């Protein structure tokens, strides 16, 4: 297997492995945030808001095109 092909296969696998390993940490932080804020729905809202605050600049930096809504039908 050529070197570039090996990296193109192994890199996504490594990212998937790291993302899977992070799931328990996300669950723990959501639980702690829910206790701190007094209700799990507040924790979910804060988590989504923080995600959105990180996602929008990433979309702008990467210049991701707007989705084509007519493709949904």
C-alpha positions as CSV (number, residue, x, y, z in Angstrom):
1,X,0.0,0.0,0.0
2,X,1.5,3.3,-1.0
3,X,2.3,5.8,1.8
4,X,-0.3,8.4,0.7
5,X,-3.0,5.7,0.4
6,X,-2.1,4.4,3.9
7,X,-2.5,7.9,5.4
8,X,-5.8,8.5,3.5
9,X,-7.1,5.3,5.2
10,X,-5.5,5.6,8.6
11,X,-6.1,9.2,9.3
12,X,-9.9,9.0,9.1
13,X,-9.8,5.9,11.3
14,X,-7.7,7.7,13.8
15,X,-10.1,10.6,13.9
16,X,-13.1,8.2,14.3
17,X,-11.3,6.5,17.2
18,X,-10.5,9.8,19.0
19,X,-14.1,11.0,18.5
20,X,-15.5,7.7,19.9
21,X,-13.1,8.0,22.9
22,X,-14.4,11.5,23.6
23,X,-18.1,10.5,23.9
24,X,-17.8,9.5,27.6
25,X,-16.2,12.9,28.4
26,X,-19.0,14.7,26.6
27,X,-21.6,12.7,28.6
28,X,-19.8,13.5,31.9
29,X,-19.5,17.2,31.2
30,X,-23.2,17.4,30.1
31,X,-24.2,15.7,33.4
32,X,-22.0,18.0,35.5
33,X,-23.4,21.0,33.6
34,X,-26.9,19.8,34.2
35,X,-26.3,19.6,37.9
36,X,-24.7,23.0,37.9
37,X,-27.5,24.7,36.0
38,X,-30.3,22.8,37.8
39,X,-31.8,21.0,34.8
40,X,-30.6,18.8,32.0
41,X,-32.4,20.9,29.3
42,X,-30.4,24.0,30.3
43,X,-27.2,21.9,29.9
44,X,-28.4,20.8,26.5
45,X,-29.1,24.4,25.5
46,X,-25.7,25.6,26.7
47,X,-24.0,22.7,24.9
48,X,-25.8,23.5,21.7
49,X,-25.1,27.2,21.9
50,X,-21.4,26.6,22.5
51,X,-21.3,24.2,19.5
52,X,-23.0,26.8,17.3
53,X,-20.6,29.4,18.4
54,X,-17.7,27.2,17.3
55,X,-19.4,25.9,14.1
56,X,-20.3,29.3,12.5
57,X,-16.8,30.6,12.5
58,X,-15.5,27.3,11.1
59,X,-18.1,27.5,8.3
60,X,-17.0,31.0,7.5
61,X,-13.3,30.2,7.5
62,X,-13.8,27.1,5.4
63,X,-16.2,29.1,3.1
64,X,-18.7,26.2,3.1
65,X,-21.4,26.9,0.6
66,X,-25.0,27.2,1.7
67,X,-27.1,24.1,1.5
68,X,-29.4,23.8,-1.5
69,X,-32.8,23.4,0.1
70,X,-34.5,22.4,-3.1
71,X,-32.5,19.2,-3.0
72,X,-34.5,18.1,0.1
73,X,-37.7,17.3,-1.9
